[in-house]
Amino acid sequence: MPISLEPGQTFPIWLESDKDVPMASRPVFDAKAQSMRQQRKVLEVIDVIFKDGVSVEEVFDQTRDCLFDCLAGWRNVPKQFSKESIEDLLTFDECRELLRKCGSNQRMSGDEKK
């Protein structure tokens, strides 16, 4: 069924560095399913780092804002879900890793969920 026909659908993602953490305590990010148009926007934000004349502040802000828009929330994280918390919790590279997973609607396989 097309994603657009199931608005609000989410799927769990996590950082590669947390893949061996037990699910009961693993930090899990609830990603919103993205349509092709939304995926394009996410991937454009990922590519903005390669454009001339873009400031570090702009790259960081766009990355944080886009990730916040792609997530519905998180679990097993000791901070309340907010834009500000993203900057306090994650590194820039971790944000980009999660954005890549959101941009490709990367659902975890059964083996990865363990």
NUDREN-58762 format. One record per atom (N, C-alpha, C): residue in one letter; x, y, z. Coordinates in steps of 0.001 Angstrom, whole numbers, plus 524288, in hexadecimal, padded with zeros to 5 digits. Layout:
AXYZ...
***
This chain:
M803547FB6F80000M800008000080000M80381804CE80000P8024D808BC7FCBAP8057480D7E7FC9FP8059A8102C801F4I80A2C812358034AI80AEF814DB8084AI8071981959808F6S8060781C22804B6S8028C820B180511S7FD0481F35806B7L7FBA581A438061FL7F6698187E807B1L7F644816E080D6FE7FAC2816E480FEEE7FB1B815A08157FE7FDFD81A008185EP7FB9981EA78189BP7FE40822FF81B31P7FF57821C6820ECG803C1823B2822B6G80527822CB82829G8080581DB882925Q808DF81AA282517Q80BAB815AE825B3Q81153816CF8274CT813488140082B37T818AE8149682CE8T81B6180F4B82D04F8208580F7382D42F8239D80AB182DC0F8286380BE783111P82A4380805833FBP82EB4808EF83775P833E8808CC8348AI8375880C68835F6I83CB580C5D8340AI8404880D6D838AFW8453980C218381EW848F880D4183C3AW84E4B80DE7839BDL851D580FF683CD7L85726810CB83B08L859F380B9383A78E85D3680B4C83696E8603D8068D835B0E863698052283A8BS8654F8090383D59S8686E8080C8420FS8654A8058C84674D86016805BA84614D85CAF8037684A1AD85A617FE368488DK85BFA7FC128442AK859747F74D84233K85A087F2A6845E2D85E117F29C84926D85EDD7EE3A84CBAD85CA57EF378522EV85A5C7F3C7852FDV857E07F505857FFV852A27F22985823P851507EF8585C5EP84C447ECC485CA4P847AF7F07A85B92M843BD7EE8A858D6M83F3C7F1C98575FM83CB97F46E85C14A83CCD7F1EC86091A83A4F7F4238653BA83CCF7F947866E0S841C87FA0C8658DS8446E7FEDC86728S846B5801F48628DR846257FFF485DCER8485A8028E85932R84581807B28581AP8486C80BFB85729P845E3810C785568P8438180FE684FF9V83E678108E84F99V83B8F80F9E84AC4V838F1814AD84914F8395A815D98440CF8370F81A8D841CCF8327A818E683E60D82DEC81B3483F4ED82942819E283C4BD828FA81D7283788A82A6481B488330AA82AA081E4182E2DA8255581E2A82B70K823E3822AD82967K81F188231082647K82040820FE820D2A81CB181DEE81EB7A81D4881C0581969A81D1B820A9815AAQ82090820A4811CCQ821308250280E34Q81F408239A808BES81C518272580667S81AEA82689800E1S81FAC828057FD98M81F758272E7F89CM823CD828837F528M8251182E5C7F585R82115831AD7F5B4R821EF837557F61ER824B8838A37FB41Q82321836307FF7CQ825A88371D8048CQ82B3A835028048BQ82C038307980214Q8314482E41801C3Q834EE831F17FED0R832F9834657FABCR83626838197F7B6R8380483C8C7FB37K8348683E9B7FE6DK835FC842DD801FDK83A2484117805DEV8398083C68807F6V83D5183A5180BAFV842A2839C18090AL842BD8379680465L847AB836BD801ADL84A2C83BDF7FFFCE8470083FDB7FEDCE84924845077FDADE84BEA8474A80273V849B68467C80714V84C418485580BDCV851618456D80CB3I851748406E80B9BI8564F83D6E80C24I85A7183F8A8085BD858D584118803A9D85C7F843097FFBCD85E41848A5800A8V85B8C84B9E803E3V85CC88512B8048DV8625A8520280682I8648784E3A80933I869E084EBB80B35I86DCE84F53806C4F86C8B84D8680220F8702184DA87FDB9F86F99852927FA64K86C0B8560E7FBC2K86B3385ACA7F8A8K86EBD85F367FA86D870D9862147F6DBD874268668B7F825D870EC86AE57FA8BG8734486DA67FE3AG870C28723D8007FG86CD587122804C9V86C4186C4980654V8689E86AF280A81V86BAA86AE780F9CS869C686DDB81370S86C8F86E358186AS86BCE8694781BAEV86F678686D81F45V86EFE86409822E1V869E48647A825F4E868A186924827B0E863D4869EE82AACE85F04868578277FE85EF4869D28228DE85A8B8687081F2BE85A328628781E64V85EA58600581D8DV85EB585A5181CCEV85CB58579B821B9F85EAD8593982647F85D06856D382B2AF85733857C582C2ED8556B85C9382B62D84FE785DD482C53D84C4D85ACC828B4Q84DAB85A8D823B1Q84A66857A981FF7Q84A47851D88214AT84EB984FCC822E0T84F0484A418244ET84B968492582904R84C2284C4E82D1DR8490284B9B831E1R8432D84C29830AED841B98504982DE7D83C368514582CBCD839CF84CED82976C83CB984B148259FC83AC1846E282245C83A1B841D582560L83DE98409A828AFL83D7283BDC82BDCL838C483C4582F87F8380F840C1831EDF83394841848356CF82E758409F83276D82E248428F82DA4D8296D841DE82A7DD8289583C2C828DCC82CD68393182879C82C7D833B3826CDC82B2982FF982B3FL82BD7831C683012L82AEC82E598348BL825C282F9783735A8234C82B8D8393CA81E8682C3C83C58A81FD282C3C84229G8249082A878437AG8262E82A46848F0G82A9F8267284989W82BD48253A84E7BW82FE58216084F95W82EC181E97854A5R8316281A2985556R830B9816FD85A14R8360F8159B85C4DN836258149D8616CN83AF9813408642DN83F188178C863B5V83D3781C51863B1V84098820E786370V83F3C8244F86823P843358260686B27P84220828D187001P840B282E9986F55K83F2B8302C86ABBK83D9583590869C1K838528359486701Q8354B839B1867FFQ8305183A488654EQ8316683B9A85F95F82E438398285C11F82EF383A4885675F82DEA83FFA85507S831DF8429F852DFS8315C848058510CS835FA8493B84D73K8359384D8B84A8CK839ED84F328473CK83ECF8501E84A83E83E15852B184EE4E8427F853EB85245E8451584EED8544DS841EE84B12855A7S8440A8461C857A4S847438434785387I845BC843CA84E9FI848B68414B84A6DI84E568433F84A87E84EF88486784B1FE8544584AA384B34E8574E8490B8500ED854998484C85461D85737846BB85938D8587A840E48594EL8557E83DC485686L855F283817856C2L85980835D085295L85901837BF84DCDL85B898354E8494DL860018389784724T863BA835E9844C9T867C3838AB841D9T8659C839D783C67F8685E83D258398CF866D783E628343AF866BF83972830E1D86ACC8363283162D86B068315B82E4AD8669782D9D82FACE8652982D5B834A4E860C182A0583639E85BA882C08833E8C85AF08311F833CCC856428336583158C85602831EF82B94R85A6983263828F2R85A888311E8235FR8598A82B478226EE85B90827F9825DEE85A8A8225A8256DE854AA82148825DAL85233823A9829B9L84C8F822EB82A66L8498782534825D2L84B3A829A8823CAL848A082BF781F40L848FC8286481A7BR84D8082606819AFR84E098226081544R84A2C81DDF815CDK8498181BF581A8EK845C9817B681B6FK8402F8199981A8CC83F0881E4E81C3CC839D18208481B5EC838E08216A81588G83CDA82380812E0G83C58824C580D55G83B8F82007809E7S83D3581B8780BC5S83C7F816C2808AFS8383D8133F80AF5N835528155980ED4N831528122B81175N833A280CF381314Q8383780D2A8155DQ83B3180875816B3Q838FC805C581B7FR835CD801F481A99R833B17FED381EDFR837A47FAA782052M837CA7F9668254AM83B717F56D82717M839487EFFC82611S83CA27EC6E824A3S83AF77E709823BAS83A0A7E460828F8G837C47DFD5828D2G836C67DCDC82D93G83BC57DBBE8308BD83FF47DA7082DC8D844F87D96483062D847217DE46832EFE846847E2C78306EE8488B7E7AA8328CE845967E95783770K840B17E7D9837D9K83D837E97283C58K83F1E7E6B884156K841F37E26D840E8K843647DF588457EK847927E1D984898
***
